[in-house]
Amino acid sequence: MVKKQKPLNVNKKNIFFITSFWPYPNRGGGHIAGSSILESFANNKNINLTIITYQQTEVTDAKDLTNFLEKYKTISNPQIYMIKHTRVRNPIMIPLFWLKQTSYFLERDINKPLKKTLGKLLKEQQFDLMVFDRDLSLGIANHIFKAYPDLKTNTIYFSHNIECDITKNQAKKLSKKYLPLAPLLYLDSLLFCIKEKQLIKKFTRTYAISETDAKYFAKIAPKKKFETYPWGFFTKPLPDLQNKLSKNKMSWPILRTLDTYSWYPNYEGIVWFLKRVWPIVIKLHPKAHIQIAGRGINQTLANLINSTRNAELVGYLEPEEVDPYVKNAPLMLTVVHGGSGIKIKVLRAIANLTPIIANCQATKGLPKDIQKHIPCFESPKKLAKHTAQMLKSAEKRAEQIKAFSTFYKNNLHRKNLETFIQKIIKKYA
């Protein structure tokens, strides 16, 4: 699928934006970060934007594609090349498919139509800057660096997480389920990590999602400079602070959570909380309730929720239902076991001025000026005690709400990311 508009303006900078999946509809953290970065480029009137990506679902991609083109056609005149992507659906092949897809020496996420389109674009157009978005674009970067060793164009990589860590955790998890494949899975994760380090050294500049990730990259490529990019993922106005504080005084002792539970760090986190933490919370605060919403709730998790005291299964929410669910929550919860990424659960709570409790993995990498307002605990007893206190104390929740208001204006609004990207274009394009 190719979507072109009017011819490119020769007086503008040509930007080539590469991402291995179209970041819409932006339900999850990766989609929200990806679409925010893409839109921040698309909203720049001084560039011509060419995008190459994989098509995931034909119906939703076509709809979101049309909306995107209509919105930015008079600004950056996007030219979009969407390559059809196939998925393996046979459960027996899943571990082997995962092995092939996550190995960079097997050129992850590269198929023949994509190679052909890349070759044609790089031959016919002179790009001033190439932008690689998130970890899934690393396979495409690997192919370009190998196929075009004399490439002179500056390359920028926006990292959403340290993919090496996720790959090692996934190998560990799959090895338990598919024991005969364990040696291959661990070998693959090792080679994957080596390749990720090699690629990080090749980019002109890498921008990390958090200070924690930036420090990791600095260790593997000490001659390069790394910094974080603003989390300008939200465009909506902030809720009225005084109104939020007034409602906070009258709130019910309800804890809400919202996640994609097919992603194992989220699944393991909520199971751990319901089994190890929530029973203690109930002893400390018998009137406390927890509501659990999101995608990927399997029957095992549903049974656990339904058998847990004062727990309610809300289930799947439509995209337009997400913000009201979070905004009207007295208190949100995020507990993850593994992963890194953009901490979207925490950021969405901040953007809605909703207090939140979390374990330390869920807040790892957040800036210190906001992290200090979100105490984190890994001990079930300590987290339960903190949860009960937050449900009971309007004053403690109000402290978070006020801190969130300041942090949102200075960090999370889209204008911060757009200004940052304007500087990148000026310096490297």
N, C-alpha and C positions, 0 to 999 in steps of 0.2 A: 504494500500500500504506500503510495507516494502522494503527499499533499503539498503542492507548490502554490505560491501566490504570484504576485507580480515580479518581474526581473529584479535582481539584486541591485542596490544602490552602490555605485562604484566609489562614492565619497564616504562610505561608512566602513568600519572595521568588520571583517568577516570572522564570526565566531562559530566553531564546530563543537556542538554539545553532544556528548556521547553517554548514553545511559542504557543499561541492558533491559530495563523494563519501563514502560510508560507509567509515570507515578500518579495515575488516577484510576478510580476514585480514591482520594487520599484519606483512607480510613486509619491505616497504621502509621507508626512512627517513621518508617523508611519512606513511605509515600509522602507524608507531610513534609519531611525534610527535602526530599527530592523535588517535589513540586514547588516548594518555596524557592530553592536555588534556581530551578528552571525559570520560574516566573520572574525572578529578580533580574535574570539576564534578558528575558523576553520584554521586560518593561523598560529597557534601555533604548532610547531613540537614536543612539549613535552607532548602532550595530546592525548587521544583517545576521540573523540567527539560522543556522542549519542544524537540524537535530536528527540523529539516528538512534533508533530504539527497537526493541522487540515488541511485537503485538502479542498480548496475553489473551484477552477475550474480545472477540470481534465486535460484539454488540456494544459493550460499554466503552471500549476504546474509540469506536467510531463516533459515539455521542460526545465523549469528552474531548476528542480531537477537534471536532467541529467548533465546540465552545471555545477551546484554546485559540484556534486560528482566528475566530471572529474577534476575540478580545484584543489580540496583539498584532493584527494584520497591518494597522497603520503606524505601529511603533517600530518593531524589529523585523516585520515581514517574514515570519517563520517559514522555512522550507523543511518539511518533515518526511523522513524516510522510515517507514515502519515495517520491519521484517517479520514474517510469520514465524512463530515459535511453537515447537511441538513439545508436548509433555509425555512422560512415561506414566501410564496408569496401571500397569500390571504390578500388584503388590510384591510379587516374587522378585521383580527387577529393581525395586526401589533402592536397596543398598548398593547395587552395582551402578545404577544411574547416578546416585549421589556421589559415588567414587569418581565416575567420569566427569561429572559436572563440577566438582570442587578441585580437581587436579589441574594446575596450570600447565604442567608439562603435557597434558592432553588437550590444551587450549580450551579451557572452559568457556562456555557461552558463545562459541563461534560456530556458525554453520556456513554452508557454501553461499547462499544468497547474501548473507551479511558480508562475507569476504568480497564478493563481487561488487556490492554496492559501495563498500569502503574504498575499494580500488578505483572505482569510477570517480567518486567524489574527490579523492586525493589527487587524481590525475587531472581532472577538469577544473578544480577550483584552488585558489591560493588562499589558505586560511591564515589569519593573523594570530589566532589562539585556539588551542584545542582544550576542551574542558571534559574531564572524566568524572562522572558523578557516582559516588558510593562504591562499595566493595565489588558489586557485581560487574562493574565496568572494567575491573582489573584484567579479566581474561581478554577483553577487546584491546586493552592497552598493550598486553603482552604480545598479541598478534601484530599490532601496528609497529611496535619497537623492533620486532624480528623481521617483518616484511619490508620495513622502510627504515633501515639503519642510518640513512643520511638525512632523516627528517630534521629540518631546521626550525620548525614552528615550536614556540613555547607550549609546554603542556602543564595543565593545572589539574590536581586531583583533590576532590572534596571527599574526605573520609567520614563515614558515618559510624564506624566501629573498627576494632582491630579484628579483622577477619580470621587471623591465625588462632586467636583464643576460641572463637566460635567453632571453627573447624575441629580443633582438638576436643572440645566438649562434645561435639556431635559424633566424632569418631568413638569416643568413650561410651556414649549412649548407645550407638548402633552396634558396637562390639558385644554388648551384653545380650542384645536381641539376636544378632547374627554372628555367633561365636566363631564359626569357621572362617569368616571374613576378617576377623580382628587384625591379623598381621597386615593385610592389605590396607585396611582403613587407617591404621596407625602410621604406616609408611606413607600413605597418601597425605595425611595431615602434616607429617614432617616435611615432605617435599613442598606442600602448599605454603607452609610458613617460610621456607627458604626462598621460594619464588616471590612471595609478598615483599620480603625484605629487599630483594633485588630490584623489584619494580619501584618501590618507594624511592630508591636512590636515583632512578632514571627520570622521574618527573622534575620539571623545572621548579615546581613548588607544590607542596602538599599542605592542605589546611585540615586540621583535626577538629573533631566534634567536641572534644573536651581537653582540659589541661592534662588529664591522666594519659590520654592517647597521644598528645603532643610530646610528652616526656618519653613515652615508649618509642615513638618514631625517632626522637633525638638520639636515643641509645643505639639504634640500628644504623643510623645515618648521621654521625656526629658532625660531618662537614656541611650538612644542610641546615637551614633554618626552618623551624616549624612554629606555627601559631594557630590559635583557634579562630573559627569564624563565628559571627554573631548568630544566635538562635532566633533569627527574625522570621518565625514560622506563622505568625498570626497577623491578620489585617483588621480584625474587628475591633471596635472600641472597647475599652475596659469597662466592666460593670461599675455602676455608681458605688463608690467606696462607702459612703454614709448609709446607703440603703442596705448594702451587704452587711455592714456592722450591726444595723438595727435588726435584720432578720436573724443574724447569728445568735442574738440574745434569746430568741424564742425557739431555737431549733430542737428537733427530736433527737434522741440518742441513736441515730442511724448511721451506720458505716456503709459506704458504697465502694465497689470495685468494678473496673471495666478493663477487659483485656482480650487478647486473642489467645485462647487456651490450647490451640493446636501447636503453638510455639512452646517447646518443652520448658524453658526457664519460667514462663508464666504459669504453666500447668503445675509444675513442681512447687512453685511458690505458694499458690492458693491452696493446694492440698496440704502443704506444711502448716500454713496459717490456720486452716480449719481444724486440723487434727491436734496441733501442738499449742497454738496460741489462743484460739477462740474460746475453748473451754475455760481457760483462766480468766479471760475477759468477762465471761458470763458470771463467774463466781464474784468478781469484783463489782460488776454492774449488771445485775439480773435483767434489767429492762433493755439492755443493748440489743440491737438488731443489725444484721449484715445483709446487704442486697448485692447479688453477683450477676453482672451483665457482661455480654461480650460474645465473640464468635468462637467456634470450635469446642463447644462444651459437649464432651462425649458422655455416654451413658454412665460410665463409672463415676465421673465427676458429678453428674446430675444426681445420682443416687447418694453420693456423699453430702451434697448440699441439702437435699430433701430430708436426710436423716440427722442433720445437724440442728441443734436447738437454736431457735431465733434466727435461722438463715432462710433467705428467700432467693429462689432462682428467677431472675428477670429474663435472662436469655439474650437473644440477638437484638441489637438496636440498629435502626436505619441511620445513615449518616447524619440526617437532620435532627435526630433524636439525641445524639451524643452530647452536644454542648448543654442543652437544657438538663440532661441527666446529671452532668457534672456540676453545672452552675447551681442547681437546687439541692445539691447534696450537703448535709451538715458537715460531713467529713469523708474524705476519700482515702482509699488504701491502695498502695502498690507494694507488692512483695515479689521479687524475682530471684531465681536461683541460677545465676549465670547470665551471659550476654553482656553487651555494653550498649552502644547505640545512643539515641538522643534523649532518653528519659522522657518520652512523650507523655506518660501518665502524670509525671510531676509537672511538666510544663503546661499541660492542659489544665491542671488544677490551678496553677498560678494564673493562667490567662483568664480563668473564671472566678478568681479571688476565692477559691474554695480551699479550706485547710486540708492538710494531708498528713498521713503517717506512712512510714516506709521502713524497710530494712536497709542496711547499708549498701548492698549491691544495687538497689534501686536508685540511690542518690550519688553513687560513685561517679566522680568527674564533674559534678555540678560546681559552678563557681563558689568560692568560699563565702562570698557575701550573702548568698542565699542558702547555702548548705547549713550554715550555723542556725538558721531558723527552722530547719527540718531535722530534729534529732532522730538518729537512726539506731536501730538495735538488731542484733542477730540472736540474742538470747530470747527464747519464748516468754519467759517470766517478765523480763524487762520490757519487751515489746507489748505484752499484754497489759502491764501496769500503765505504760504510756498511752496506750489506746483507750483504756478506761478513763484516765485523767482527761484526755482530749475530748472524749464524749461528754464528760461532766462539766468541764470548765469553759465557759464562754470567753473568759479572759485570755486563756491560752490560745484559743482559736483566733481571737481578735488580733493577737500579736502577729500571727502568721499572715492574716489577711492584709494588715498594714504593710508588712515587709514585701508581700507579693505585689502590691500596687506599685511600689517604687521600682522593683526589679523588672516588672513587665515593661514599663515605659522606657527604661534604659537598655533593655536587652532583647525582649521578645517581639517587639513590633517590627513589621516587615521593613520599615524605612531604614532600620539599622543594618539589615542584610543588604539592601539595595545600595546603600552608600558604600559599604565594604566592597561589593562587587564592581561598582564604578571605579574604585581605586585600582582593583586588580586589572581591569580592562585598560585603564590608562597606563599602567606600569608595564604590562606584559604583552599587550596586543600591538 
